[in-house]
């Protein structure tokens, strides 16, 4: 069996449930799938994700991103997997996620399964290929920048930062679809569903973006609010994509309903094109479709920006 190094900073019964979920998901994957390429893994479950993220990533790589992107990464700090050449694969789980509040064992397994599949996709070189496609798609950003008529807060420089964030997020959405597809192909449908159901159970109440509130924020130079609305809607709705692929109609409908947060109509209309393209991805080898998802995401985001820039003039 794979050697597991666990670093869990949660004590008591919760810590024991988390530890069991990690052990069980690794064992079940070992029984169901050929994961011989993975000999050892480090798994961190922490209430202080910033500290652990710095420990895992910063000593091994320099985060050379635009200031707004760097700030976005460290403010959100989602759970993630990390693989560097010659290093032990690592998974960082943010224990502040909602699934840990209720000690939901099945949802925990879903999260661990999802992140484990990211590691396997990295080992197999699938995610490296996706990175290459994202680099190609980045060249299109300058086409949109050249067509942009500046309206504060969307100067060309700040729009560039948004496009980097949008393209990076689109890549993450594709990676999540492929990770979920792989996990579900090994029979972990229920665990993945339970994770998303628990995580998104109250987002409609907590996350709302009206057109009026976005315009008000933009006038106060808070450009990130529009980006947040567009990306939040895409990210939440990405949760049902794989279930639709696997024809889990009941679960698809439930996750769609949970993810249907309040955003302006222009965002929903443009995001729909991105989601439709995501549904057509079948594997990491489908480079044409992957490139199309990235391209369509950039195009539809620019449509949203132009709409709001006209409202600001």
CORBELFEN-V508331 format. One line per field, one symbol per residue. ss: DSSP state (h for helix, s for strand, l for the rest). phi: phi as a letter, one per 20 degrees, with the letter a starting at -180 (. if undefined). Layout:
ss->???
phi->???
This chain:
ss->llsssssslllhhhhhhhhhhhhhhhhhhhhhlllllllsssssssllhhhhhhhhhhllllllllhhhhhhhhhhlllsssllllllsssssslllhhhllllhhhhhhhhhhhhhhhhhhhllhhhhhhhhhhhhhllhhhhhhhlllsllslhhhhhhhhhhhhhhhhhhhhhhhhhhhhhhlllhhhhhhhhhhhlllhhhhlsllhhhhhhhhhllllhhhhhhhhhhhhhhhhhhhhhhlllhhhhhhhhhhhllsllhhhhhhhhhhhhhhllllllllhhhhhhhhhhhhhhhhhhhhhhhhhhl
phi->.ffdddcdeddmfgffffffffgffffffffececffeebbdcdcbecffffffffeffdbeeecggffgfffffelffbdbccgmdfgccddffefffefelffffgffffffffffffffgfnfffffffffffffffgfffffefefbfeefffffgfffffffffgfffffffffffffffendgffffffffffdfcffeecccefffffffffemegffffgfffffffffffegfffgemeffffffffffeeffbggffffffgfffffffefdafeeffffffgfffffffffgffffffffef
